[in-house]
């Protein structure tokens, strides 16, 4: 009998307490990323297509403070469609869907 093991995916305590919103969604040209964090950290914000390919790094080494943080994103040159906004950092992976309409 072969025993299958499931990989363990660890979610940091910081990520468990973070709240991320992207609005307006659907959006047209400008959207706001709101990230509430219980602690200071640095993250990257990337735009991915629905296949998970990174299309663009929207912000690198964003210094997030504890509390509510806002980042304005200009996406005017994107084609209409479905995307993912992903916040990545040490022990942090927060994806949110984004629909762009024209």
C-alpha positions, 0 to 999 in steps of 0.5 A: 500500500502506497501512502500519499502525503499532502504538502503542508502549506504554512500561513503566517500569523501575520497573513491570517490577520491581514485584510486586503480589498481591491476597489472598485471591482470591476474597475476601469482605469484606477483601482485602490488596494487597501491592506490592513496589517497588524504589523509593519512589513514589506511586500510586493504587489503583482498583477497576474493573469488567470493562468497565474503568469506575472504580467507586471510588478505593480509595486516593489518593497511596499512598506506597509505599516500597522493599520490601514494602508492604501495604494492607488494603481493605474491600470488604464492600459490593461485590456478588459478581462479578468486578472489577479492582484497578488500581495507577496511577502515573507510568509504572505501570499494574498491574491484577490480577483480583479475585473477590468471593464472598458 
